[in-house]
Amino acid sequence: MPVSTTTSRAPAEGDLAPRYHDVRRFTEQLAAPLSPEDQTVQTVPEVSPTKWHRAHTTWFFETFVLPHLPGHQVVDPAYGFLFNSYYEAVGPRHARPQRGLITRPGVAEVAAYRQAVDDSMDRLLAEGPAPEVAALVELGLHHEEQHQELLLMDIKHVLGANPLRPAYADADPRPGGGPAPPLRWIEHGGGVVEVGHPGDGFAFDNEGPRHEELLRPFALASRLVTNREWLAFVDDGGYREPTLWMSDGWAAVQANGWEAPEYWQRGDDGWSVHTLTGTRPVDPDEPVVHVSWYEADAFARWAGCRLPTEAEWEAVVATLPADRLGVDTWGLHPRPGEGQWCGEVWQWTASPYVAYPGFRPAPGAVGEYNGKFMVNQHVLRGGACITPAGHTRTTYRNFFPPGARWAFAGVRLAVDR
């Protein structure tokens, strides 16, 4: 089925009602190609059903925003248990690994739930919410945009687990790229740099406070690691050489039988890859995607390089003109190109996900949004092709466990100088 290229950007940040409906509509557009059966399956604990994403993002508005609408009645009290994700302060919740066992409410009931909450939100937005309520609405919209990306990541895993390897869409809305440009090194002399969101416009709490960091001289690659380069790593026995891997990473290779990125399959004619638009031969010029931090770190070591820290990544991006950061357009698969700092694949960094100096989570349940996950995760930067257009920023800190492979994550190399 064709997928609309409409994305969830607001016409004007100051008018929340149009933006609210743009975001909510885009979620439904993403779900439209999927059958009720597609929307119910959960293949691994990390993957949530499409139906759950649609309901959870609705629950967020009903739970955190609509208590500010006088007279609002909760649509169904049971939904709070089914569609709460991890907000302990809100109450108990259904276990994450068992989300795919919920056949009822079905897709139609979830659609009715979304409509009922949207109707209540219309009344709240028409009344002109107070600034603190408007801030919660804005947070909810960025939260839903995160789940739009997760919806595509998760359904790709669901369809990829099907022996028939069905496609999510007939074609990518973006045209394909050309050959990968030669790799160059972008030099940085180090010194004291400022890192973090400056405070103008929306940011998640984990992007601040803005602070100084001291860097030694280094250089970052001018483009992402390509499939051609990854194939060389595979052919050189990279997945069979324990000296390249962290201990936990080598254990993951052995336990899971990794021999290539997620969604790659070796056949008589070479390697193929399952994408959201179907299975096809691996394009050597495309950025490699669906590799874990363990794999990224091992590849960098094999290449005689390392992964950049998030402060190095942000410091280099701050020196580049906007037209070199990447095209902020929505698509279903990463493309070759120069720069690729934003909008192709999330880029693993060497940085563990920890708090910036002076970070304080917000009070109450919304403070659970980011802060309590600051352990056993690594930071990724830059956004991916499936990230809604305009959602990411150069200060945006995504994070995943080091073994995660279903995310749209790739690699940019760094070297010391």
C-alpha positions, -999 to +999 in steps of 0.1 A: +000+000+000+012+036-006+021+056+025+014+093+027+045+115+029+026+140+051+045+144+084+035+158+117+050+193+117+028+220+130+019+251+108+027+273+138+040+262+172+019+288+190-014+273+178-016+239+194-049+227+179-037+223+143-005+208+155-024+184+177-045+172+148-015+169+125+003+146+149-027+125+157-036+122+120-001+111+111-002+082+136-034+070+119-018+073+085+011+051+096-013+025+109-035+025+079-016+000+058-018-026+086-045-052+092-060-058+127-038-089+129-007-069+120-015-044+147-019-071+175+014-090+172+044-086+195+075-105+184+099-098+213+094-079+246+110-048+232+085-046+203+050-032+211+019-039+189+008-010+167-026-011+184-008-005+217+011+025+204-021+041+192-038+035+226-008+044+248-003+078+231-040+085+237-037+074+273-009+099+278-032+128+269-061+115+289-039+108+319-017+140+320-037+166+301-074+160+303-076+162+342-073+199+334-106+198+315-135+203+339-160+175+337-139+151+317-149+115+323-123+088+318-133+068+287-126+034+303-108+030+337-094-004+325-074+014+298-051+029+325-039-006+334-036-018+298-019+012+282+004+027+309+040+021+299+063+027+328+048+054+350+049+039+384+034+070+401+003+066+380-005+030+391+000-006+381+002-017+345+001-047+322+035-064+318+053-051+287+063-086+273+026-095+273+012-066+253+007-089+223-016-111+242-043-084+244-068-091+216-095-069+232-100-040+230-095-044+193-084-020+166-119-006+162-122+001+200-088+017+200-099+040+172-130+049+192-108+056+222-086+079+202-116+098+188-132+102+223-100+117+237-095+139+206-130+153+211-122+162+247-089+176+237-107+198+211-127+213+240-097+219+261-077+235+233-106+257+223-107+271+258-071+283+256-052+261+281-030+277+307+008+278+299+016+248+321-012+228+305+000+238+270+034+226+279+020+192+288+002+191+254+034+199+237+052+172+256+024+148+246+028+156+209+066+150+210+059+118+229+035+107+202+061+115+175+085+092+193+059+065+192+053+071+155+090+062+149+087+032+173+056+020+155+076+017+123+106+001+140+082-024+157+061-033+127+093-039+107+103-065+132+069-081+131+069-083+093+105-094+092+097-123+115+071-135+091+086-162+067+068-145+038+087-112+046+057-090+036+063-053+029+048-026+049+046-003+019+050-006-019+076+020-022+096+046-002+083+081-006+119+094-009+139+087-041+170+065-037+204+079-034+235+076-056+269+062-048+284+068-014+310+097-015+345+091-003+351+093+034+369+124+046+378+135+081+363+166+097+390+179+121+382+195+155+410+210+177+393+202+210+391+226+239+362+237+260+328+234+242+292+240+252+269+210+250+231+208+256+200+226+246+202+264+248+167+268+261+148+283+232+119+261+220+110+226+230+135+201+243+132+170+265+145+174+300+175+151+294+189+176+268+199+201+295+213+219+314+236+233+288+272+230+302+308+230+292+329+199+284+366+196+277+376+177+245+410+166+232+417+170+194+398+145+173+382+140+139+348+126+128+340+108+095+323+130+070+296+103+063+282+072+078+296+037+076+283+019+045+271-016+038+302-021+016+324-013+045+304-036+068+306-064+042+344-061+044+341-065+082+319-096+078+341-111+051+372-105+073+357-126+101+347-096+123+318-116+139+342-145+146+371-125+162+366-122+200+394-096+204+373-070+186+344-073+211+334-062+245+328-092+267+291-087+269+290-081+231+309-113+224+285-132+246+256-117+226+272-128+193+275-163+206+241-165+222+222-150+192+243-163+163+249-128+149+269-129+117+256-097+100+232-068+108+196-074+117+174-082+087+203-094+065+200-129+050+227-148+031+216-166+000+232-182-031+234-148-048+249-130-018+233-109+010+198-096+009+180-073+034+144-070+045+132-034+045+098-018+051+093-019+013+103-056+009+133-078+006+161-069-019+198-072-024+220-053+000+230-019-016+267-015-008+264+023-009+236+027+017+245+034+053+245+003+074+215+001+097+201-022+125+234-028+143+238-028+180+262-007+200+283-039+205+286-043+167+293-006+162+320-007+188+336-039+174+335-025+138+352+008+149+379-012+166+384-034+135+386-002+114+413+012+136+389+039+149+365+044+177+329+057+182+325+094+189+314+107+222+281+126+221+299+158+231+323+154+201+293+147+178+275+178+190+306+200+189+313+191+152+277+196+142+277+231+158+305+241+134+286+230+102+262+250+081+226+239+082+226+226+046+253+201+055+234+184+084+211+164+062+177+166+046+149+166+072+125+144+051+106+114+061+113+080+045+114+043+051+150+034+045+183+053+048+200+066+016+236+072+007+250+107+008+274+132+022+271+145+057+241+124+069+243+140+104+206+140+107+177+121+092+192+088+079+202+066+109+206+071+146+243+071+153+257+052+182+281+072+204+306+060+230+287+079+257+267+061+283+233+076+289+238+096+321+225+129+335+241+162+325+256+182+354+228+198+373+200+177+357+168+174+378+138+154+366+105+172+366+083+166+397+055+140+395+049+112+371+061+131+340+095+132+357+097+094+350+099+102+312+137+101+309+156+103+341+150+069+355+165+052+324+199+067+329+217+034+335+228+005+312+221+025+280+241+043+253+233+076+236+225+079+199+224+111+180+210+125+147+176+110+141+167+084+114+148+084+081+116+072+100+119+100+126+090+125+119+103+155+100+113+183+124+111+161+155+148+157+162+174+184+171+212+184+172+209+183+210+185+154+210+196+124+231+181+091+221+191+060+241+190+022+238+205-007+255+238-018+239+224-050+225+194-033+207+193-041+169+157-034+159+163+004+161+173+023+130+209+027+143+241+030+124+277+041+128+299+072+123+336+068+131+359+089+151+397+091+156+420+107+181+444+135+169 
